[in-house]
Amino acid sequence: MSTKKKTEVVITSIEIPFWRLVGIMMKWMIAAIPAAALFALLVLLVQFLFTVFVGGIFILGGNSGGS
């Protein structure tokens, strides 16, 4: 068995130039566009399947009016 010693590291400061940080945030925003589109398609698919199956239950139930 090996004896490994755990070492803790505490970061106290990170210096990032302002415009570099703005560039990073712009990249995140651009990367979020396709992710949001895929999420919207997934929600649309789930909504469609829910409508088909739940709507199909009412169609298969027929007319329960009484005549």
Secondary structure by P-SEA (a helix, b strand, c coil): cbbbbbbbbbbcbbbbcaaaaaaaaaaaaaaaaaaaaaaaaaaaaaaaaaaaaaaaaaaaacccccc
